């Protein structure tokens, strides 16, 4: 490594020497300081790759000295990654440190492997923020494909290419990444691209839809359980974090997670440890976490619906995925891509979308983004008898939701004073009734997963679903 100096600031001599010896064996050159004043003096003499900073240097354990030292370090070298380190940790202290620019927060006693990965990750993230990029800001798709594996993502709009360039750069680190964007924008594909371009690409990529897991099943689903842990547990079950060991775990619909489950998730993300239900044995897992949400998490934090400490834990790097309305030039590419896929799947030949229809699709609101466009193209291909799909083929498709979005109809079907929750209950009940209370087709009609529908039925106590 070009710059391998690590500054360790801790008032405990045994801690300094122990960590220093471990990091030396890993190829670093540690320099030790018993107090922030000594550390700040060393900053003037050496070029450091990272600082490991204790938070307490007095009898009091408020962490104020550590936070003040962090401010001073960032004032002198704003781009130097700092990992906070304390035996008297609190999440509020961690949050304050992250707000001031700390890269990570580790509690004592520590595990050497976790400590090493935190330091290594902090260094890599900072390096990738500032190194000269081989790809210019106006990168073409072909330029990006030479650098990264993005074959599964269709599009060449500059806004999308900018996202892909960021993805390729940060994928090489183990830093937690939060993908934000509207529903249907392809957040899962971006998560897969992050995994494919990481050092973990040959290991498991585990997908978890948090919106489809009820709070009562969260621990069993995520951490696993032992036989007999609860009624119905007839055999051992491996949890998602166990499967993701040495690989990546994708936590989708993060904004749907209830507060009780957020606490349980925070612990495993911090410590990389958990206990399967029915077991007293602690299990460790080495995973890389990628999260996604269509919610505005900072707003949920302000409303008290999402934990601030969990928010800071998952969003060291945030990727904003543009809506399809912001990258309209990609609509023809995506439409033809879906056309080709559906024709290959069903053995359909000679179907094409006319240029006029492609231009018309670009003008549609497509509030469901890529998912809506995909469903619209596929259903039109299957339902139209024409080989050349015209504007009329898409307009006359019963799945064209735009046909039902005029103001007059909205006024008729939305009673005055009805809340969004009340409307959702009615929609669920209608879908269940229309599909003879069969979950799978009802969920498909509503555009959600079966697990999500089960969760909403439980939430709203819709007893008709049991008929």
C-alpha positions in Angstrom: 0.0 0.0 0.0 1.4 3.4 -0.9 0.5 5.1 2.4 0.4 2.6 5.2 0.8 4.8 8.3 -2.0 4.4 10.8 -2.3 6.8 13.8 -3.7 5.1 17.0 -4.8 7.6 19.7 -5.7 5.9 23.0 -4.8 6.5 26.6 -4.6 2.8 27.4 -1.0 1.6 26.8 -2.0 -2.1 26.4 -4.7 -1.2 23.8 -2.3 0.9 21.8 0.4 -1.8 21.7 -2.1 -4.6 21.1 -3.7 -2.9 18.1 -0.4 -1.6 16.9 1.1 -5.1 16.8 -2.0 -6.5 15.0 -2.0 -3.8 12.3 1.8 -4.2 11.8 1.2 -7.8 11.0 -1.4 -6.7 8.4 1.2 -4.6 6.6 0.5 -1.2 8.2 2.9 1.1 9.9 1.3 2.1 13.2 2.2 5.2 15.2 1.0 5.4 18.8 -0.2 8.4 20.7 -1.6 8.5 24.3 -3.5 11.7 24.0 -5.1 13.8 21.2 -2.4 16.5 21.6 0.3 14.0 20.8 -1.7 12.7 17.9 -2.2 16.1 16.4 1.5 16.7 16.7 2.2 13.5 14.7 -0.3 14.6 12.0 2.1 17.5 11.2 5.1 15.1 10.8 3.6 12.1 8.9 1.1 11.4 6.1 -1.5 9.0 7.5 -3.9 6.7 5.7 -6.3 6.5 8.7 -6.7 7.5 12.4 -8.1 5.2 15.1 -9.4 7.5 17.8 -10.4 6.7 21.3 -13.3 8.8 22.7 -12.5 9.1 26.4 -9.3 10.5 28.0 -10.7 11.4 31.4 -12.6 9.6 34.3 -15.8 10.9 32.7 -17.1 8.9 29.8 -19.0 11.5 27.9 -16.8 11.2 24.8 -16.5 15.0 24.6 -12.7 14.9 24.3 -12.9 12.4 21.5 -15.4 14.5 19.6 -13.3 17.6 20.1 -10.2 15.7 18.8 -12.2 14.6 15.8 -13.1 18.2 15.0 -9.4 19.2 15.2 -8.3 16.3 13.0 -11.0 17.1 10.4 -10.0 20.8 10.5 -6.4 20.0 9.8 -7.0 17.1 7.3 -10.7 17.0 6.3 -10.2 14.0 3.9 -8.4 11.8 6.5 -10.6 8.9 7.5 -11.2 8.5 11.2 -12.5 5.4 13.0 -13.9 6.1 16.5 -13.1 3.6 19.2 -14.5 3.4 22.8 -15.3 1.1 25.7 -18.1 3.4 26.8 -20.0 3.6 23.5 -23.5 5.0 23.1 -25.3 5.2 19.8 -25.9 9.0 20.3 -22.1 9.4 20.6 -21.7 7.4 17.4 -24.2 9.5 15.6 -22.5 12.7 16.7 -19.2 11.3 15.5 -20.6 10.3 12.1 -22.1 13.8 11.7 -18.7 15.3 12.3 -17.2 13.2 9.6 -16.1 9.9 11.3 -16.0 6.9 8.9 -17.0 4.3 11.4 -17.6 3.5 15.1 -16.2 0.4 17.0 -17.0 -0.6 20.5 -14.4 -2.3 22.9 -13.8 -5.1 23.3 -13.2 -5.5 19.6 -12.6 -8.3 17.2 -9.4 -7.9 15.1 -10.9 -9.0 11.8 -13.8 -6.5 12.2 -11.4 -3.7 13.2 -9.2 -4.5 10.2 -12.1 -4.4 7.8 -13.4 -1.1 9.2 -10.0 0.5 8.8 -9.5 -1.0 5.3 -13.0 0.0 4.2 -12.6 3.6 5.5 -9.3 4.0 3.6 -10.8 2.6 0.4 -13.9 4.7 0.5 -11.9 7.9 1.0 -9.4 6.9 -1.7 -12.2 6.3 -4.2 -13.7 9.7 -3.5 -10.6 11.6 -4.6 -8.5 9.5 -7.0 -8.5 10.8 -10.6 -11.1 8.9 -12.6 -10.2 7.0 -15.7 -13.6 7.7 -17.0 -14.6 11.2 -17.9 -17.9 12.7 -16.6 -19.3 12.4 -20.1 -18.5 8.7 -20.1 -20.2 6.6 -22.8 -21.7 3.2 -22.2 -18.9 1.4 -23.9 -16.3 3.2 -21.7 -18.1 2.0 -18.6 -18.5 -1.5 -19.9 -14.7 -1.8 -20.2 -14.4 -0.9 -16.5 -17.4 -2.5 -14.9 -19.9 -5.4 -15.3 -23.1 -3.6 -16.1 -24.6 -6.0 -18.7 -27.8 -6.5 -16.8 -28.7 -2.7 -16.7 -30.2 -1.3 -19.9 -29.7 2.4 -20.7 -27.3 5.0 -21.7 -28.8 8.3 -20.4 -26.1 10.5 -18.8 -27.9 10.5 -15.5 -27.9 6.7 -15.4 -24.3 6.5 -16.6 -23.3 8.8 -13.7 -24.9 6.4 -11.3 -23.2 3.4 -12.8 -19.8 5.1 -12.7 -20.3 5.7 -9.0 -21.5 2.1 -8.5 -18.4 0.7 -10.2 -16.1 2.9 -8.0 -17.7 2.2 -4.6 -18.4 -1.5 -5.3 -14.7 -2.3 -4.8 -15.0 -1.3 -1.1 -17.0 -3.1 1.7 -18.7 0.2 2.6 -22.5 0.0 3.3 -24.5 1.5 0.4 -28.0 2.9 0.5 -29.8 3.1 -2.8 -32.7 5.6 -2.9 -35.3 6.0 -5.7 -38.9 5.6 -6.6 -40.6 2.2 -6.9 -39.8 0.4 -10.1 -36.5 2.3 -10.9 -34.4 -0.8 -10.8 -32.8 -0.6 -7.3 -32.3 -4.3 -7.2 -30.4 -4.4 -10.4 -28.1 -1.7 -9.1 -27.5 -3.8 -5.9 -26.7 -6.8 -8.1 -24.2 -4.7 -10.0 -22.5 -3.6 -6.8 -22.1 -7.2 -5.8 -20.9 -8.3 -9.3 -18.2 -5.6 -9.3 -17.0 -6.3 -5.7 -14.4 -8.8 -4.3 -17.3 -10.9 -3.1 -18.8 -11.5 -6.5 -18.1 -15.3 -6.4 -20.1 -15.6 -3.1 -23.8 -15.4 -2.3 -25.9 -12.4 -3.1 -28.9 -12.7 -0.7 -32.0 -10.6 -1.4 -34.4 -9.7 1.4 -37.7 -7.9 1.0 -38.1 -6.3 4.4 -41.6 -5.1 3.5 -42.7 -8.7 3.2 -41.5 -9.9 6.6 -43.8 -9.5 9.6 -42.2 -8.5 12.9 -43.0 -11.9 14.4 -41.0 -13.7 11.7 -38.2 -11.2 11.4 -35.7 -13.0 13.7 -36.4 -16.4 12.3 -36.1 -15.2 8.7 -32.9 -13.1 9.2 -31.1 -15.0 12.0 -32.5 -18.5 11.5 -33.9 -20.8 14.2 -33.2 -24.2 15.9 -35.6 -27.1 15.8 -38.3 -26.6 18.5 -37.6 -22.9 19.0 -41.3 -22.2 18.6 -44.5 -24.0 17.6 -44.0 -25.2 14.0 -40.2 -25.2 14.0 -39.9 -28.8 13.0 -36.3 -28.5 11.8 -33.3 -26.1 11.9 -33.5 -23.1 9.5 -30.6 -21.1 8.2 -31.1 -17.3 8.4 -30.3 -14.8 5.6 -27.3 -13.4 7.4 -25.8 -16.9 7.7 -26.3 -17.5 3.9 -24.7 -14.1 3.2 -21.5 -14.9 5.0 -18.5 -13.8 2.9 -21.0 -12.5 0.4 -23.5 -9.6 0.1 -27.0 -9.1 1.6 -29.5 -6.8 -0.1 -32.1 -5.3 2.3 -34.9 -3.9 0.1 -37.8 -1.7 1.3 -35.8 -0.6 4.3 -38.3 2.1 5.0 -41.0 -0.5 5.7 -39.2 -2.0 8.7 -40.9 -1.6 12.1 -39.0 0.0 15.0 -38.6 -3.2 17.0 -37.0 -5.0 14.0 -34.8 -2.0 13.4 -33.2 -2.5 16.8 -32.4 -6.1 16.0 -31.1 -5.3 12.6 -28.9 -2.5 14.0 -27.1 -4.8 16.4 -26.1 -7.3 13.7 -25.0 -4.6 11.3 -22.8 -3.1 14.1 -21.4 -6.3 15.6 -21.7 -8.8 12.7 -23.0 -11.2 15.4 -26.4 -12.7 16.2 -28.1 -15.6 17.9 -30.5 -17.9 16.0 -33.8 -18.3 17.7 -33.7 -21.2 20.3 -29.9 -21.0 20.5 -27.6 -19.4 23.1 -24.6 -19.7 20.8 -23.5 -16.4 19.2 -22.8 -16.7 15.4 -20.6 -14.4 13.4 -21.1 -13.4 9.8 -18.9 -11.5 7.4 -21.2 -9.8 4.9 -21.5 -6.6 2.9 -24.8 -4.8 3.2 -26.6 -2.9 0.5 -29.9 -1.3 1.4 -32.7 0.3 -0.7 -35.8 2.3 -0.1 -38.4 4.4 -2.0 -39.0 6.4 1.2 -37.3 9.5 2.2 -35.5 8.1 5.3 -34.3 11.5 6.7 -38.0 12.5 6.9 -38.9 9.2 8.7 -36.1 9.9 11.1 -37.5 13.3 11.9 -41.0 11.7 12.4 -39.5 9.1 14.8 -40.4 6.2 12.4 -36.8 5.3 11.6 -33.9 5.1 13.9 -31.2 7.7 13.3 -28.4 5.4 14.4 -29.5 2.8 11.9 -29.8 5.4 9.2 -26.2 6.5 9.7 -25.1 2.8 9.8 -26.5 2.0 6.4 -25.8 5.1 4.4 -22.0 5.7 4.4 -22.5 6.0 0.6 -25.8 6.9 -0.9 -26.8 6.3 -4.5 -29.8 8.2 -5.9 -31.4 6.4 -8.8 -33.3 8.7 -11.3 -36.9 8.0 -12.2 -37.7 6.9 -15.8 -39.2 10.4 -16.3 -35.7 11.8 -15.7 -34.1 9.6 -18.3 -36.7 9.5 -21.1 -34.0 8.8 -23.7 -33.8 5.3 -22.3 -37.5 4.5 -22.8 -37.1 3.2 -26.4 -34.1 1.1 -25.4 -36.0 -0.5 -22.5 -39.2 -1.0 -24.5 -37.3 -2.9 -27.3 -35.4 -4.8 -24.6 -38.7 -6.0 -23.0 -40.1 -6.7 -26.5 -37.2 -9.0 -27.3 -37.4 -10.8 -24.0 -41.1 -11.5 -24.2 -40.9 -12.6 -27.9 -38.0 -15.0 -27.0 -40.0 -16.4 -24.0 -43.2 -17.1 -25.9 -41.7 -17.9 -29.3 -43.3 -14.8 -30.9 -41.8 -13.7 -34.2 -41.8 -10.5 -36.3 -43.2 -8.2 -33.6 -41.8 -4.6 -33.6 -42.8 -1.3 -31.9 -43.1 1.5 -34.4 -41.1 4.7 -34.0 -44.2 6.7 -33.5 -45.2 4.4 -30.6 -41.8 4.6 -29.0 -41.9 8.4 -29.2 -45.4 8.3 -27.7 -44.2 6.1 -24.8 -41.5 8.7 -24.0 -44.3 11.3 -23.4 -46.2 9.1 -20.9 -46.0 9.8 -17.1 -44.9 6.2 -16.3 -45.2 6.8 -12.5 -44.4 3.1 -12.0 -41.1 3.7 -13.8 -39.4 0.7 -15.4 -41.7 -1.8 -13.8 -44.8 -0.1 -15.3 -43.2 0.1 -18.8 -42.2 -3.5 -18.7 -45.7 -4.7 -17.8 -47.3 -2.4 -20.4 -45.0 -3.6 -23.2 -45.3 -7.3 -22.3 -49.1 -7.2 -22.0 -49.4 -5.2 -25.3 -47.2 -7.7 -27.1 -49.3 -10.7 -25.9 -52.7 -9.0 -26.5 -52.2 -7.3 -29.8 -52.8 -9.2 -33.1 -50.6 -6.8 -35.0 -47.0 -7.4 -35.9 -46.3 -3.7 -35.8 -47.3 -2.3 -32.5 -48.9 1.2 -32.9 -49.9 3.8 -30.4 -53.4 2.5 -30.5 -52.2 -1.0 -29.4 -50.8 0.6 -26.2 -53.8 2.9 -25.6 -56.3 0.2 -26.0 -54.5 -2.2 -23.6 -56.7 -2.7 -20.5 -53.6 -2.6 -18.3 -53.0 1.0 -19.4 -53.5 2.7 -16.1 -53.3 6.1 -17.7 -56.7 5.6 -19.1 -58.2 5.7 -15.6 -56.3 8.7 -14.3 -58.5 11.6 -15.5 -59.7 14.1 -12.9 -63.4 13.3 -13.4 -63.0 9.7 -12.5 -60.7 10.5 -9.6 -63.4 12.6 -8.1 -66.0 9.8 -8.4 -63.9 7.0 -6.9 -62.2 8.8 -4.1 -64.8 9.8 -1.4 -64.1 13.1 0.3 -62.3 12.7 3.6 -61.2 9.2 3.0 -57.6 8.5 4.2 -55.0 6.7 2.2 -55.1 3.8 4.7 -58.8 3.4 4.3 -58.5 3.4 0.5 -55.8 0.7 0.8 -58.1 -1.5 2.9 -60.9 -1.2 0.4 -58.5 -2.0 -2.5 -57.2 -5.1 -0.7 -60.7 -6.3 0.1 -61.9 -5.8 -3.5 -58.9 -7.6 -4.9 -59.4 -10.5 -2.5 -63.1 -10.7 -3.4 -62.5 -10.5 -7.1 -59.9 -13.3 -6.9 -62.0 -15.6 -4.7 -59.7 -14.8 -1.7 -56.8 -16.4 -3.4 -53.6 -14.6 -2.3 -51.4 -15.0 -5.3 -53.7 -13.5 -8.0 -54.9 -10.8 -5.5 -51.3 -9.8 -4.8 -50.6 -9.7 -8.6 -53.6 -7.5 -9.2 -52.5 -5.1 -6.5 -48.9 -5.1 -7.8 -47.3 -6.4 -4.6 -45.7 -9.6 -3.5 -47.6 -12.3 -1.7 -45.6 -11.7 1.5 -46.4 -8.0 1.4 -50.2 -8.8 1.0 -50.1 -11.2 3.9 -48.4 -8.5 6.0 -51.1 -5.9 5.1 -53.9 -8.4 5.8 -52.3 -8.9 9.3 -51.8 -5.2 9.8 -55.4 -4.2 8.9 -56.9 -7.4 10.5 -58.8 -8.2 7.3 -60.7 -11.4 8.5 -62.5 -11.8 5.2 -59.2 -13.1 3.8 -59.6 -16.3 5.8 -63.0 -17.1 4.1 
